[in-house]
Structures are given as structure tokens and as C-alpha cells.
Amino acid sequence: MKLFVGLGNPGSKYARHRHNIGFMAVDQIAADHGFGPWKSKFQGDVTEGRLGAEKVLLLKPGTFMNRSGQSVQAAMQFYKLEPVDVTVFHDELDLAPGKCRVKQGGGHAGHNGLRSIHGHIGEAYGRVRLGIGHPGHKDKVPGYVLHDFAKADEGWLDDLMRGISDGAPHLAEGDTGKFMNAVSLRVAPPRSSKTPAPAEAPKSDPAPDPAPEADTRSPMQKLLDKFR
């Protein structure tokens, strides 16, 4: 079994916050791949289903962001999972909006949700970093992440969520390359390789008939020619 964790804060008032993009990702996966109804368990909300050949548990911690590790640890202990079986979807300030990167292990870079997970299960789990951009100054970060996505973000956000859902079976099977390709096909679809046919050159008017040759016969010759 694999455990996919979306990070965010519980409650409707946080639902569209930039900090909740992890919740949005697992919600999209659950909706598109026929997962069962969400149930309250492991200090959060969970649903089970299959992605390709893998059985997958989706988890949205209900402990608020800075205590996410409690919920993750409880689910792991129940199913006897290892950190390598866990993938966390979270917002990433250091990536441009709409960008997505996959990472295995490493630091938490000051992210409160990851910091909490580190403290409970270590750092060997996988992450899917979902770019939300940076407000430009660290003092603006709290208000930025705890604020709804702008209407101008809706296009790339929808493409990113659909790409993640498309690639989720590959991610569950450990093929991060195919996962990233599926995301790219949504957020940056390839341009058509077909080149437009060259425009036809305008047709020129037909050449005028040549002017008749001048008649150089003498009057007498013209008269004789009439009776021939």
C-alpha cells in the first residue's frame, strides 16, 4: 500500500488557500479515480482506492498544518508502512506558480507541515512540490499562503490538478518520470508539429492576345486578293 498525503488546514474557510493546494491535489485524485467516500480516521480524513496496480490511501490531516505529522504517523503505524511508502503533496514558495517537482528525502525548508512530519517519521518520505510563487518578501509569506488563490490563477491551477491526477498511477508505481510527463502534458501541452501550407501565389491575368500585324499590301494588291 502507498500513502498519499495532502497538506492543508481543515475547514471551509481555508479550502481555497494557497497553503491548501496539497488538499486540492488529493481531492482531485480521489474524484477522478473512483475512490470511496472520505471518512474520519487517523486524526484526519481518509479514502482508499487503487491507482493502477497499487492500493493507495489518501490522507488529509485534520490537525492543522503544523501538527500534520501526528496524522501521518498514525496512518503509517496502522498499516505498517515505511517512510518510502509515503508521498506528501505540499505548497512550495520557491517554485513558480504551476510548476511541479518530485523529491525523495531532504530537508523541510521551513515548511511547517513538513517540519512536523520530519519530527514524527524522519525525512526519507517523498514529496510532490507544488509551486505557488513567492510574495517577494518573507514578511508577506504568512498572509500570502493563508489567502485564496486569485481568479487569475484558476487556469494554471486547474491544469496542474488535472495533470497530477493523470499521472497519479505512475507516481504510485514509482515512475516519477512518467508522472512528470503527465503533468507537463496538462500545464505545457506541446505545440502542433504541423506547419501551415504555404499560401498560393496570386494568379496573374492571362497575357493579352498579340496585336495583329500591320497590313502592308498596296491598294491594288488588296483589290486583287478579293477576287482570289
C-alpha positions in Angstrom: 0.0 0.0 0.0 1.0 3.6 -0.7 0.1 6.6 1.4 -0.5 9.9 -0.4 -0.8 12.8 2.0 -2.2 16.2 1.0 -1.2 19.1 3.3 -3.5 21.9 4.3 -5.7 23.3 7.0 -9.1 21.8 7.7 -12.3 23.8 7.4 -14.2 25.5 4.6 -12.7 28.9 5.2 -9.2 27.5 4.3 -10.4 25.5 1.3 -9.1 27.8 -1.4 -6.0 29.0 0.4 -2.6 28.6 -1.3 -1.5 26.6 1.7 -4.2 24.0 0.9 -3.0 23.1 -2.6 -2.0 19.7 -1.2 -5.6 19.0 -0.1 -6.7 20.1 -3.6 -4.4 17.6 -5.2 -5.6 14.5 -3.3 -9.2 15.6 -3.7 -8.7 15.7 -7.5 -7.1 12.2 -7.4 -10.0 10.8 -5.3 -12.6 12.3 -7.6 -11.1 11.2 -10.9 -10.1 7.7 -9.9 -13.2 6.5 -8.2 -12.0 6.4 -4.6 -14.5 5.7 -1.8 -16.1 8.3 0.4 -13.9 10.3 2.8 -14.0 9.0 6.4 -12.7 10.5 9.6 -9.7 8.4 10.8 -6.1 8.9 11.9 -6.8 12.5 13.1 -7.8 13.4 9.6 -9.9 12.4 6.6 -9.0 9.3 4.5 -10.2 7.4 1.5 -9.0 4.2 -0.2 -8.8 3.2 -3.8 -6.5 1.9 -6.5 -4.1 3.7 -8.8 -3.0 1.3 -11.5 -1.9 -1.9 -9.7 -1.3 -0.2 -6.4 -3.7 0.1 -3.4 -3.5 3.7 -2.2 -4.7 5.5 0.9 -5.3 9.3 0.5 -5.0 11.3 3.7 -5.8 14.9 4.6 -4.6 15.6 8.2 -7.2 17.3 10.3 -4.7 18.5 12.9 -3.8 21.8 11.1 -0.6 22.3 9.2 1.9 22.5 12.0 0.8 19.2 13.5 0.4 17.2 10.3 3.0 14.6 11.4 0.6 13.2 14.1 -1.9 12.1 11.5 0.7 10.8 9.1 2.4 8.7 11.8 -1.0 7.3 13.0 -1.9 6.1 9.5 1.6 4.6 8.9 1.6 2.7 12.2 -1.9 1.2 11.4 -0.9 -0.1 8.0 2.7 -0.8 9.0 4.2 1.4 6.3 7.7 2.8 5.9 8.6 6.4 5.0 9.4 5.3 1.5 5.8 4.3 1.1 4.7 7.9 1.8 4.3 10.8 -0.7 3.4 14.3 0.6 1.8 16.9 -1.7 2.5 20.4 -0.5 2.8 24.1 -1.5 6.2 25.4 -2.5 7.1 29.1 -2.3 10.4 28.6 -4.2 8.7 27.3 -7.3 6.8 29.5 -9.8 3.0 29.1 -9.9 2.0 25.9 -11.7 5.5 24.3 -11.5 5.7 20.8 -10.1 8.8 18.9 -8.8 9.2 15.4 -7.2 11.7 14.9 -4.5 12.7 12.0 -2.3 14.0 12.8 1.2 15.8 16.0 2.1 15.1 19.0 4.4 11.8 20.7 5.2 13.0 24.2 4.1 11.0 25.8 6.9 7.6 24.4 5.8 5.6 23.8 9.0 3.8 20.8 7.7 7.0 19.1 6.5 8.7 20.1 9.7 6.0 18.3 11.7 6.2 15.2 9.5 10.0 15.2 9.8 9.7 15.1 13.6 7.4 12.1 13.6 8.6 9.8 10.8 12.0 11.2 9.7 12.9 12.7 6.3 13.0 9.7 3.9 9.5 10.2 2.5 8.7 11.5 -0.9 7.3 14.9 -1.7 5.5 16.5 -4.6 6.3 20.2 -4.5 3.6 22.3 -6.0 4.7 25.8 -6.9 2.6 28.8 -5.7 5.2 31.5 -6.2 6.7 33.9 -3.6 5.2 37.2 -2.5 8.6 38.9 -2.7 9.4 39.4 1.0 9.5 36.9 3.8 7.3 39.2 6.0 4.5 38.8 3.5 4.6 35.0 3.4 2.0 34.2 6.2 -0.6 36.4 4.6 0.2 35.2 1.1 -0.1 31.4 1.9 -3.2 31.9 4.1 -5.1 33.6 1.3 -7.3 32.3 -1.5 -5.8 31.8 -4.9 -6.5 34.8 -7.2 -9.0 34.4 -10.1 -6.1 34.8 -12.5 -4.6 31.6 -11.0 -7.6 29.4 -11.8 -6.4 28.4 -15.3 -3.0 27.0 -14.4 -4.3 25.6 -11.0 -6.9 23.5 -12.8 -4.3 22.3 -15.4 -1.9 21.4 -12.6 -4.5 19.4 -10.6 -5.6 17.5 -13.7 -2.0 16.7 -14.6 -1.4 15.4 -11.1 -4.5 13.2 -11.3 -3.5 11.9 -14.8 0.0 11.0 -13.5 -1.0 9.6 -10.1 -1.0 5.9 -11.2 2.6 6.4 -12.4 3.6 8.1 -9.1 2.0 5.2 -7.1 4.1 2.7 -9.1 7.3 4.8 -8.5 7.7 6.0 -12.1 8.3 9.7 -11.4 9.4 10.4 -15.0 6.0 9.3 -16.4 4.3 11.2 -13.6 6.1 14.4 -14.5 5.4 13.9 -18.2 1.7 13.6 -17.5 1.8 16.9 -15.5 3.7 18.6 -18.3 1.1 17.5 -20.9 -1.5 19.4 -19.0 0.4 22.5 -17.9 2.5 22.9 -21.0 1.0 20.9 -23.9 3.2 20.5 -26.9 2.5 22.7 -29.9 1.3 21.0 -33.1 4.1 19.8 -35.4 2.0 20.6 -38.4 3.1 23.6 -40.4 0.6 25.6 -42.3 0.6 25.1 -46.1 2.2 28.0 -47.9 -0.3 30.4 -49.4 -0.9 30.1 -53.1 0.7 32.8 -55.2 -2.0 35.1 -56.7 -2.9 34.1 -60.2 -1.8 36.6 -62.8 -4.2 37.8 -65.5 -3.8 35.9 -68.8 -1.5 37.5 -71.3 -3.3 39.6 -73.8 -3.6 38.4 -77.4 -0.8 39.7 -79.6 -1.7 42.8 -81.6 -2.5 42.0 -85.3 0.3 42.6 -87.7 0.1 45.8 -89.8 -1.3 45.3 -93.4 1.5 46.4 -95.8 -0.3 45.5 -99.1 -0.8 48.1 -101.7 -4.4 49.1 -102.7 -4.0 47.3 -106.0 -2.9 44.1 -104.2 -5.8 44.3 -101.7 -8.2 44.6 -104.7 -6.7 41.6 -106.5 -6.8 39.5 -103.3 -10.6 40.0 -103.0 -11.1 38.1 -106.3 -8.9 35.1 -105.5 
